């Protein structure tokens, strides 16, 4: 028989698994970290 898993147990297992697989934060040079200007596009077209 397969064990039935409650939604809370499933969520806890997923969160634990995602905790193990979080990528290391990558250090980005300051120039790359700055938001880029979208070549004069109107504000509503700029990247969020």
C-alpha positions, 0 to 999 in steps of 0.5 A: 500500500502507498502511504497517503500524504496530507497536503501539509506533509507534502508542502513540508517535504517540498520546502525541505527539498528546495532548501537543499537545492537553493543555488549559491548567491552569485556575486555580480559586479556592480556594473551588472547589478545596476539596472540597465537603461532601455535606450530611451523606451517609455517608462511603461516599457522598461524592465521591472 
